[in-house]
Amino acid sequence: MAAVRVEEVLAAAEEQEAEKRRSVTVEKELELEFDLGNLLALDRNPPAAVELRGAGPRREALLRALARDNTQLLVARLWELPAERAGGAGGPLVARLPEPAFRLPREKPPPRPRPPTRWEQFARLKGIRRRKRTSLVWDEQAKEWRRRWGYRRAGGDPARAWLAEVPEGADPEEDQFARLRREKRERVARNELNRLRNLARAHRAGTAVPAAPLHPTGHQSREELGHVARVARVSTASLGRFQPRLPKEPAEPPSRSGGRKRRFEPLLGNLAAERSRQLELLRDMSSKKPVLDITRAVNKQLRQEEAEAAAAKGKKQSQRGKRGRRQQRVGRSGKKSGARRQQQQQRPASSSTGGARRKKA
């Protein structure tokens, strides 16, 4: 066993300590220029040109060491900045970066800050903080987590509860369970009516709304079933390319256009058609008569019909009110007019008798 000298052990320990100090201490002839706002460090020191020549492991190791030293200097400058805890006392330690000194080129200008809405201004004035509500809540009756809304929600359906609270001011003899069921049926009917109105409005506006439902009804023809299957197939992300095929179904996946391929005109050859298209375009641009916009015209017609319907509804209500007031006035004035008619009928009779007496005399 070879004897270990004390000088060798001390030399090895000093070398390890120097290596540790070198990992955090970097010496440069020229100080680096830092832009901490962009996390940028510029090294003006010229590297050894002899060692950078060629491509080999020595050149790669030199570049790695240079990048490591510059990163160490940048991190050391970051630790000198004022720091704070993000998200409270237990959050990570972050540093406040100063404003960047270099303006980096970019394709588009930075987005402008959005002005706060009236609600945001009011919430900031009143100190209201927005809290995101979770979709799951704890149900005490079922002893499990359930949805906040929709089917099988927490608390269950009030119409199916075994106990119903009587509202203040309501009739104590009224069946509250029947009232809850009636209100639910009214809500369902109102939602269905709004859905049908939206479909009718979209259909009148010219949007693509299917005239018949896509779910099977038992009275659909072969063409309708084929259309339903084609729509269901191309509704996937792969447009039906990886969907399992039905028996006697064609191998190629159906297209969105129902099997019709798009046709592109040739780039060269038909100069007459190109000339006619360009002349038609110039004619439309120079024409003073605007091109009719079907969508805009239909929307305008819909708005006009809704305004007329609202005006007619308000006019009917006002006429009902005027009719009631007019009947009251007629009822009151009828008595006076009847008395006046009696007086007028009596006056001509007296005057006629007086005339007859004068003639006799």
Salt bridges, closest charged atoms under 4 A:
GLU7 OE1 - ARG5 NE 3.78
GLU19 OE2 - ARG22 NH2 3.10
GLU33 OE1 - ARG44 NH2 3.40
ASP43 OD2 - LYS28 NZ 3.35
GLU51 OE2 - ARG58 NH2 3.73
GLU60 OE2 - ARG64 NE 3.89
ASP69 OD1 - ARG68 NH1 2.87
GLU80 OE1 - ARG77 NE 3.64
GLU84 OE1 - ARG96 NH2 2.87
GLU120 OE2 - ARG114 NH2 3.00
ASP139 OD2 - ARG146 NH1 3.71
GLU140 OE1 - LYS143 NZ 3.35
GLU144 OE2 - ARG146 NE 2.89
GLU144 OE2 - ARG152 NH2 3.68
ASP157 OD1 - ARG153 NH2 3.90
ASP157 OD2 - LYS184 NZ 2.67
GLU174 OE2 - ARG182 NH2 3.69
GLU183 OE2 - ARG179 NH1 2.91
GLU192 OE2 - ARG195 NH2 2.59
GLU249 OE2 - ARG233 NE 2.88
GLU265 OE1 - ARG277 NH1 2.89
GLU274 OE1 - ARG277 NH2 2.50
GLU305 OE1 - ARG204 NH1 3.74
GLU306 OE2 - ARG201 NE 3.69
